[in-house]
Amino acid sequence: MNLKKEKMVNSSLIFKGKRVDIILDNQYVSFKKCIKIIKTLKDKNVTFKIFPKNTNFIIGINS
């Protein structure tokens, strides 16, 4: 994925068996809203990554 060319990614779901990774784009979703989403889904076998505004990297882990 070329992050510099992407225009808008509100969230992206990648299914890997039963685990789901959610990428939250801070350009369109505030950090406060990201935390709320993470807290809401924390017990749902979901992992989260945040794509910070004005960057070309994603914060998160795969474990």
C-alpha atoms as one frame of an Amber mdcrd trajectory, in Angstrom:
protein
   0.000   0.000   0.000   1.417   3.383  -0.955   0.298   5.566   1.949   1.332
   8.810   0.241  -1.039   8.167  -2.688  -4.058   7.112  -0.643  -6.739   9.807
  -0.489  -9.046   8.488   2.211  -9.069   5.363   4.344 -11.641   5.565   7.126
 -11.155   1.971   8.119  -9.912  -1.125   6.426 -10.781  -4.682   7.425  -8.413
  -7.533   6.693  -9.742 -10.982   7.552  -7.074 -13.456   8.678  -8.943 -16.509
   9.832 -10.996 -15.335  12.792  -8.841 -12.322  13.639  -9.682  -8.895  12.224
  -7.253  -5.974  11.871  -8.803  -2.516  11.767  -6.794   0.441  10.476  -8.115
   3.783  11.727  -7.113   6.818   9.637  -6.439   9.811  11.904  -6.919  12.138
   8.926 -10.656  11.422   9.187 -11.086   9.871  12.664  -9.854  11.831  15.701
  -7.569  10.150  18.251 -10.390  10.519  20.785 -12.747   8.638  18.459 -10.041
   6.014  17.734  -9.702   5.314  21.464 -13.490   5.070  21.815 -13.655   2.556
  18.944 -10.800   0.512  20.443 -12.459   0.454  23.879 -15.797  -0.565  22.354
 -14.312  -3.526  20.453 -11.509  -4.521  22.870 -12.931  -7.991  23.667 -13.876
  -8.941  20.097 -10.663 -10.644  18.840  -9.826  -7.484  16.890  -6.461  -5.734
  16.589  -6.110  -2.057  15.785  -3.650   0.123  13.965  -3.720   3.902  13.660
  -2.563   5.765  10.568  -1.557   9.151  12.070  -2.402  12.329  10.190   0.353
  13.718   7.916   2.577  10.611   8.182   3.549   7.680   6.006   3.500   4.980
   8.701   0.977   3.006  10.759   1.133   2.510  14.549   0.144  -0.904  15.864
   1.223  -4.470  16.504   0.439  -7.843  14.953   0.368  -9.996  18.072
